[in-house]
Amino acid sequence: MDKRLVNVSVATVWTHYDSAREIDVDAITNPVQIDRWLSKLSYESRLGLCEDNLVQTQVLFGQEVLVIEEKNGWAHIIVPEQPSSKNELGYPGWMPTCQLKKRPENWNLNTGPVAVVNKPKARLSQKMELSYQTVLPLLKENDQQVVVQTPEGTGILDRKQVAVYESLTARFQGTGSDIVASGKQFLGLPYLWGGMSSYGYDCSGFSYSMCKANGYTIPRDASDQAMAGKAIPLSNIEPGDLLFFAYEEGKGRIHHVGIYYGEGKLLHSPNTGKSIEIIPLAGTIYEKELCAARRYWRETGE
């Protein structure tokens, strides 16, 4: 399989090579126009991303994908960074080939220093707006700027908009409260089915990304997230634990995940037409559907 890098700020991964609609053209070009795409989508066309099974997930600038095959200007890809029961190698789907670039021979995120966008958005060399949690190899830094390697060459980021680590494996690992704090930055951000960026998250994309921001790689989808991590009795949940919700008052299929905020409240990205919010669980459908909790963060001293 051919390894390539995403070379747009946010690339949407579609279910099939012909899933994108006429209204989705701004999401499948290079450069991509995510804000313009989202501004054109009505409630019905946003809902269609889910109900018509059009979109699978998203990937960020500089992320590596494995290309299985190409067809009609599209690439059938796997995202290794997004664990999934759909494929043992990662999350599968289709992307426009124009949003992919051959990986440079010297590209190395695993052992070399990295810069991670830790603000909701960051401007790369005044040319491109990058999403939260975009990770790029670090070339050099000073108090004002960092110089990073990109799929297109090099770029400059404001030092205040990134965190720098010796390597990906040396990233900061946060507590449950840190996961909550990461999520609170996005209160009011509209839900987006398949969303994995600060332009919009779906429920499991939100929990995945806030865990990633704190150094933990977890499965991409809620059903897989509920099968991994550390099982926590519902009577012992703490802030930062992931809470899972199932149909048939908690006895059926898992359909939603959120982050436990503390004080009996849920921090989550609800569904199409709504925005990331903090709500009390008591007296809601979520209270009836709550079925499991998992902990992915490590307590101090573990």
N, C-alpha and C positions, 0 to 999 in steps of 0.2 A: 504493500500500500504506500502511496505517495504522501509524504508529509508536507503540508502547506500551512501558511499563516493567514489569519484574517487581516485584511488590509483596509477595512472600513471601521468607523467608530463602534458601531453595533450592527452585527449581521443577524438577520432572522433566519432560523433553520426551519424549512417548510417540510410538510409531510411527503409531498411528491414534487417532481420537477415542474408539474403544471398546476400546483396549488395556488400560486399567487394570482390575484385578480387584477383587473385594470386599475382599480383604486389603490393597489399596493405598489405601483411602479416606483414610488420614491423610496421604498424599502429594499428594492432589488437592484439599485443602480450603484455606481461607484463614481464620485462620492455618494454615500447614502444620505438621505434627507429625512431623518427619523422624526424630527419635530413637525415637518411639513406633512409627512405621511399620517402621523397621529392626529393632526389637526383636521384632516379631511375625513377621518373615519367617524361615521355616525354610530349611535349605540348599536344598531342592527349589524353594521359591518364589523364592528369590534366583536360583537357576540358571535358572528360567523366564523371568526378565527378559531373559536372553540367548537361550536356546535356543528360546523361543517368540516371539522378535523383538518384545518388548513396548516396550522403552525405547531411545531414541536417544542422549540426552545430558542435561545439566542446565544451568540458568542461575541466576545469583545475583541477589540483591536489587539493584534499580536498573539491571540490564542492559537494554539496548534490544533489542526484537524487532520484526520486521516482520510484520504480520498480513495474510495472503493472503485468508482466508475464515473464516467462523464456522459452526459446526454443532452443535446439541444441547448448547449450553453450553461448547463447545470452540472453540479458535482454531487454525487451521493457520498456523504461524509459521516464520520464518527467523531465525536468530541470526547477525547480521553479524560479531560478534567471533570466531566459530568457523569459519575457512575450511574449505571442504569441496569435494570433487569432485562431491558430490551436487547442489549448486546453486551457481552462480557468485556468488550474493549472500551465501551463508553456509549454516549447518547447518539443515536443515528438520525439522519434526516437528509434534506437536500438544500444546497446553497447555490446562488449564481456563481459561476466560475470567475466572473469579473471582480468578485469580492475576496478572492484568494490570491496569494502570491507564493511563489516557490520559497521555501525556507532557506535563508542564507546558511552557508556551511558553518559560519562562526556563531550562529544563533545559539545562546545557551542561557536558559532560565534556571537550570537545576543546580549548578555549582557556583555560578558567578553572582555578583551583587545585582539586586533588582530595585526598581522604584515602583511603588504601588500607589495608585491614585486613592487617597483617603478622604477626599471631599466629594460631594455629590457629582460635580463636574470639574474638569480641568482642561485648560486650553493648551494644545500642543503646537508650539511654534506659530501661534496665531492662525493656524490653518485648519485645525480640527478640534472639535470638542470631544473629550474622552469621558467615558462613564466611570463612575465609582468602581473600584476594584480592577481596573485595567492594570496589567502587570507588564513591565518592559525591562529589558536588560539595562543596567546602569553603566554608563561609560565614564562619567566624571561628575563631580558636584562641587558647589561652593555654597555660601550662605544664602544666596539669592536664587540660584538655578540648579537644575540637574540636566545633564545631557544624557539622552537615552538612545538606545538602538531601536529602530522601528523596522517594519517589513519593507519600508521604502528608503531606508538609509539611517539618518540620525535626526533627532528632534530635541527641543528644549521645553522643559516644564518648570513652572514656578515651584521653588523648594517648599513653599507653604502648602502646596496642594498634594504632596506625596509623602509617603513614609519610605525610608530607605533601609534595606536589610542586606546582610552579607550574602544571603541566598534565600531561595524560596523556603527551604527546610528550616532556616533560622528565623522565620517570621514569628512575630509576637503571637502568643496564644492567650486569648482573653478569657475572662470569667463569664458566667451567665449574665451578670450585670453589664458587662461590656457588650455582649450581643444585643441586649435591650437598648443600650445607648446608641449603638450603630443603627438600629432600626428606627429609632425616634427621629433621626435626621430626615426621614422620608414621609413623615405624617402629611397627609393631604395629597400624596402622589397618586394619580389615577391608576387603577388596576389595568394590567394588560396580560391577556392570555399568552402564555409562553414567555412572558417578559423576564429578562435576566439582567436588566440594566437600570440605571437611575433615570431612564426615560419611562419606565413602567415595569412593575414586577407582577407575576402571578403569585398565588399563595406559597407554593413550594419554591419558586424562584426567589422569593423574599427570604424565606428561612434559610435556603441554601446560601444566598449571597451574604447574609449577616453572619452566618457561621464562617464562611470563607474569609470575611473581613477580620475575623478573629483567629485565623490560622487553622481552621478545621474544614477539611473536605468531606462533604456528606453526599449521599445520593441526591439525584436531581428531583425526583418525583415524590409526592407525599406518601404514596403506598410503599415505596422503597425506603423512604426515611423512617417510616414507622416500624420497619423490620430490622433496622440497624441501631447503632448507638447503645446507650445503657438504659434499660427499662427502669422507669421510675414509678412507684405507686402514686396514684392520683392524689393521695392524701399527703404526699411528701414533695410535691412539685415546688421548684424554686425559679426565680427570674432567670430567663434564658433557656429554660427547658422548652422543647417543642411539644405542642399539644395537638392531638389528632382527633378528627371528627368523622363519624360514619353515619350513613343513612340508617333508617329503621331504629332511630334513637340509640345509636352507637353499636348496633349489632350487625349492620350490613357492611357495604363496601366503603372504605375510607375515601372521602372526597375533598377533605380540606385539612390544612395545617396552619398553625399560627405559633407565635412565640409568647410564652407566659410572661406577662409584664410584672406580676406581683400584685398583691392586694386584691386577688380574685379577678384580675383583668387580663384581657387578651390583646396583644399587639399583632395585627395581621393585615394582609391585603385581601379583602373579602371576595369580590367578584366583579364582573363587568358592570360598569356604571357607578361603581363605588370607588373609594380611595382608601389608602392605608390609614388605619385608625387604631385607637385604643378604646376598648369597650369593656364594661363589666360583664362577666359571664352569666351572672345570676339573672334568671328570668328570661333568658334568650334561648333560641333553638340550639345554639352552640352548647349550652349547659346540658341539654338533653342528649346531644349527639357526641359529647366528649367520651372517647373510648380508650385513649392511651397517651402516655407521655414518654419521651425519650430525651436523654441528656447526651449532648455531644461535647460539651465543654468540660474541662478538667478543673476540679477544685484545687485550691492552693495546697501544695504539699503532696498531691497524688503522684 
